[in-house]
Amino acid sequence: MTVTATPVGEPEQLGPQAAPRGARRAQRLLPAAAAVLSGVLLYVSFPPRSLWWLALLAFAVFGWALRDRTWKAGLGLGYLFGLGFLLPLLVWTGVEVGSGPWLALAAVEAVFVALVGAGTALVSRLPAWPVWAAALWIAGEAARARVPFGGFPWGKIAFGQADGVFLPLAAVGGTPVLGFAVVLCGFGLHEIVRVLMDGRRNAGALRRGAALAALLSVAAPVVGAVAARSLVSDKAENGTATVAVIQGNVPRSGLEFNAQRRAVLDYHVRETERLAEKVRSGRAPRPDLVLWPENSSDIDPFANADAAAVISGAVRAIGAPVSVGGVVERDGKLYNEQILWDPYKGPVDAYDKRQIQPFGEYLPLRPLLGAINENWTAMVRQDFSQGHKPGVFTMADAKVGLVTCYEAAFDWTVRSTVTDGAQLISVPSNNATFDRSEMTYQQLAMSRVRAVEHSRTVTVPVTSGVSAIIMPDGRITRRTGMFVADSLVQKVPLRSSETPATRLGALPEAVLVLVAVGGLGWAVASAARRRHRAVQDVRLQGPEVSEPAR
């Protein structure tokens, strides 16, 4: 036998199985890498960036990763996609409380995306699968907006589309229809590429049905968005109102600002009085109504006469009704409240926040969390209580709907103010806890979507910024910087007509959930039939019996 030695310094030749094994390993890892990458692309499509179109690419890549996979593979790939998206999107939740709550929140919310991934893998074998898959995504968002602890809709696809061509669809069916169109278009782009590649492999023979379905998956959302532009208008229907938005700023960012509650109140009083001076000198128009942010008076003005006195002084100085964000205790219960303060009568109306924030305004599982870490329970010493009625203030001749901060993420809270008669919407917020993170820009984009969804002017007074005035067509016409004292004054249109989205409410979402359930049922039934036929074929062929060795 002749033995040939490998020369020193030259690599050994790999065995015949080594390269294929390495290729197979890379092939197995590629879908996982694609899932993570597509999740990150989806995050990058969100504000403060205006790269809305990256959402389409994200779902095209995600569709490639899921196509023809088992449901178990889809579950894992969906979870990776969810982490790639939600971990960077929600990093602001850990700005002041550490990485533990941020990681836990992203990990839990990604479970919903994992379930959508499993379902999408199943329906990917159906005809026109992008339709079923997009409906499944919206079903996942619907679940995520409701459970656990009242839900967490942050990261809805619609909230990343304030600058996109699909935005007018918000007026058709709200955030579910807008989100559905974006996801459908993304999956449709993947399907177009797949059908074209299949045709090339088959000597140019395209499957007409599949090609038509893929083309419609992309064309229908675009055509629908163009047609929906007729629903978007910033014309006044009930006259106009001159609105002032006050941003008083805070002494410092983070949780510590709560320890300086009087300073926060004084800042907003001072900025209101500064605006009053500008009005008297002719440097600013006289406002019909003034809007303060959430938590602009964390000192209860009903229990503290000095707080009530300085608020009354500022309101009289500006000479217009003011919506004041206060923390109020009644009958031993704590409320996050908007107080309508009249320059002559004082406080005349109030709105209590209805969708309060878990782990921020109340603490679920308090005994368990206290046993794990006492500092967590110390951050929320007393739970806030929920309000139960929509808040619509009559300020001058305008009806102003109140949607306090976190509530802007929930479809039902915003819609209820419009159906209760709101001609414009105010979203008083306090983002000082989250420093200069992307949170404030993400929330501002939500308000832009809500403006188009319900065809209302939306004002966003924020303690530390960014405050803004948004037209009914979603345009920001006035805005402040972050952590500055400022005020915005503008004449805005008052509107009372209802968009299809306002009239239909949750119906479009319910229809899409039913479509998702129907597609999932069809996919499961089809898979069961395939397994049954395979078993029957094996039985017809008969078992292969090997002759035993003697």
CORMONOR-V730540 format. One record per pair of residues at least 4 apart in sequence whose C-alpha atoms are under 6 Angstrom apart, sorted by sequence separation. I is the first residue (numbers start at 0). J is the second residue. D is the distance in Angstrom with one decimal. If there is no record, write none. Layout:
BEGIN
i,j,d
I,J,D
I,J,D
END
This chain:
BEGIN
i,j,d
33,37,5.9
58,62,5.8
62,66,5.9
73,77,5.7
81,85,5.8
82,86,5.4
85,89,5.8
93,97,4.7
98,102,6.0
100,104,6.0
102,106,6.0
105,109,5.9
115,119,6.0
119,123,5.8
129,133,5.9
145,149,4.9
146,150,4.2
169,173,4.2
172,176,5.0
174,178,5.9
175,179,5.9
179,183,5.9
183,187,5.9
199,203,4.7
207,211,6.0
215,219,5.4
219,223,5.9
265,269,6.0
278,282,5.9
328,332,5.4
341,345,4.7
356,360,5.1
357,361,5.2
358,362,4.7
365,369,5.9
369,373,4.7
393,397,5.7
402,406,5.7
411,415,6.0
415,419,6.0
417,421,4.6
450,454,5.4
469,473,5.9
470,474,5.3
497,501,5.7
499,503,5.9
500,504,5.9
93,98,5.1
123,128,5.2
145,150,3.8
169,174,5.7
198,203,4.7
251,256,5.7
277,282,4.9
278,283,4.8
328,333,4.5
340,345,5.0
357,362,5.8
393,398,4.6
416,421,5.7
450,455,5.0
461,466,5.1
469,474,5.5
44,50,4.7
122,128,5.9
144,150,4.2
198,204,4.9
277,283,5.4
278,284,5.8
300,306,5.1
327,333,5.8
340,346,4.2
392,398,5.6
450,456,5.9
460,466,4.9
469,475,4.4
44,51,4.7
143,150,5.5
144,151,4.9
198,205,4.6
278,285,5.6
300,307,4.6
327,334,5.3
339,346,5.5
369,376,5.6
392,399,5.1
450,457,5.8
459,466,5.2
468,475,5.9
65,73,5.9
93,101,5.0
143,151,5.9
144,152,4.4
169,177,5.3
326,334,5.8
339,347,5.8
391,399,5.3
459,467,5.1
468,476,5.9
44,53,5.2
92,101,5.4
168,177,5.2
326,335,5.0
339,348,5.0
391,400,4.3
458,467,5.9
468,477,5.2
44,54,5.7
326,336,5.9
338,348,6.0
339,349,5.9
390,400,5.8
458,468,4.6
467,477,5.4
325,336,5.2
338,349,4.5
390,401,5.2
467,478,4.2
324,336,5.9
337,349,5.5
457,469,5.1
466,478,5.5
41,54,4.9
119,132,5.1
324,337,4.6
337,350,5.1
456,469,5.7
466,479,5.4
249,263,5.3
323,337,5.5
336,350,5.5
456,470,4.7
465,479,5.5
323,338,5.0
336,351,4.5
456,471,4.7
465,480,5.7
41,57,5.4
322,338,5.5
335,351,5.8
400,416,5.1
455,471,4.5
464,480,6.0
465,481,5.4
40,57,5.4
157,174,5.3
322,339,4.6
335,352,5.6
454,471,4.7
464,481,4.4
321,339,5.9
463,481,5.7
86,105,5.6
247,266,4.8
321,340,5.2
463,482,4.6
37,57,4.4
85,105,5.6
157,177,5.6
247,267,4.1
320,340,5.6
451,471,5.5
115,136,6.0
157,178,4.7
320,341,4.6
361,382,4.2
400,421,4.8
450,471,4.8
451,472,5.2
156,178,5.0
191,213,5.3
320,342,6.0
360,382,6.0
361,383,5.6
399,421,5.2
404,426,5.8
451,473,5.6
37,60,5.9
190,213,5.5
247,270,5.7
360,383,5.5
398,421,5.0
403,426,5.3
404,427,5.7
450,473,5.6
37,61,5.9
318,342,6.0
398,422,5.3
399,423,5.2
400,424,4.6
401,425,5.2
402,426,4.9
403,427,5.2
404,428,4.4
399,424,5.5
187,213,5.2
447,473,4.7
34,61,5.6
82,109,5.8
299,326,5.6
315,342,4.8
389,416,5.6
81,109,4.5
111,139,5.9
296,324,5.9
297,325,5.2
299,327,5.0
314,342,5.2
187,216,4.8
295,324,5.1
296,325,4.7
297,326,4.9
187,217,5.3
294,324,4.9
78,109,5.5
81,112,5.4
264,295,5.5
288,319,5.4
290,321,5.6
291,322,5.8
293,324,4.3
294,325,5.3
184,216,5.7
264,296,4.9
287,319,5.8
288,320,5.3
289,321,4.6
290,322,5.0
291,323,5.2
292,324,5.6
353,385,4.8
423,455,5.2
425,457,5.6
427,459,5.7
429,461,5.4
431,463,5.7
183,216,6.0
184,217,4.5
353,386,4.4
423,456,5.0
424,457,4.7
425,458,4.7
426,459,4.8
427,460,4.9
428,461,4.7
429,462,5.2
30,64,4.9
78,112,6.0
352,386,5.3
353,387,5.9
425,459,5.9
427,461,6.0
77,112,5.5
78,113,4.2
351,386,4.5
77,113,3.9
260,297,5.6
74,113,4.7
77,116,4.2
74,114,5.8
180,220,5.1
350,390,5.0
272,313,5.8
275,316,6.0
34,76,5.8
38,80,4.5
42,84,5.0
74,116,5.3
275,317,4.8
73,116,4.7
74,117,4.3
243,286,5.8
35,79,5.4
39,83,4.9
73,117,4.1
242,286,5.4
31,76,5.9
34,79,5.9
35,80,4.9
38,83,4.3
39,84,5.0
241,286,4.9
244,289,6.0
268,313,5.5
453,498,5.8
34,80,4.7
38,84,4.2
42,88,5.9
133,179,5.6
241,287,5.2
242,288,5.4
243,289,4.7
244,290,5.0
245,291,5.3
70,117,4.5
73,120,5.3
35,83,4.9
453,501,5.9
133,182,5.3
334,383,5.5
70,120,5.5
133,183,5.1
333,383,4.8
334,384,5.6
70,121,5.8
333,384,5.8
68,120,5.3
354,406,5.7
66,120,5.9
129,183,5.7
65,120,5.2
67,123,5.9
168,224,5.5
66,123,5.4
129,186,5.3
167,224,5.7
129,187,5.9
165,224,5.1
168,227,5.9
167,227,5.4
167,228,5.4
422,493,5.2
422,494,5.0
422,495,5.4
127,212,5.5
51,160,5.6
51,163,5.7
45,159,4.5
62,186,5.6
59,185,4.7
58,185,4.7
59,186,4.9
58,186,5.6
59,188,5.8
55,185,4.0
59,189,4.6
293,427,4.9
292,427,4.3
293,428,4.7
292,428,5.3
293,429,5.4
292,460,4.8
291,460,5.9
292,461,4.9
292,462,5.5
253,431,5.8
254,432,5.3
252,431,5.1
253,432,4.1
252,432,6.0
253,434,6.0
252,434,5.4
248,462,5.1
246,461,5.8
247,462,5.9
248,463,4.4
244,460,5.5
246,462,5.2
248,482,5.6
248,483,5.6
248,484,5.0
247,484,4.7
233,471,5.1
246,484,5.5
233,472,5.7
246,485,5.2
232,472,5.7
246,486,5.8
231,472,5.6
245,486,4.7
244,486,5.5
244,487,5.0
243,487,5.5
243,488,4.4
242,488,5.6
242,489,5.5
241,489,5.4
241,490,4.0
240,490,5.4
240,491,5.5
239,491,5.5
239,492,4.6
239,493,5.3
238,493,5.7
152,408,6.0
237,493,5.2
235,492,4.3
237,494,5.6
235,493,5.3
236,494,4.8
235,494,5.8
173,452,5.5
170,451,5.8
170,452,4.1
161,444,5.8
169,452,4.6
158,445,5.3
161,448,5.8
173,500,5.1
170,498,5.7
171,499,5.2
172,500,4.2
171,500,5.0
170,500,5.2
175,508,5.5
172,507,5.8
94,433,5.9
91,436,5.8
138,512,4.9
134,511,5.3
135,515,4.8
134,515,4.9
131,515,5.6
131,518,5.5
47,440,5.4
46,440,5.9
46,441,5.4
122,522,5.3
121,522,5.8
END
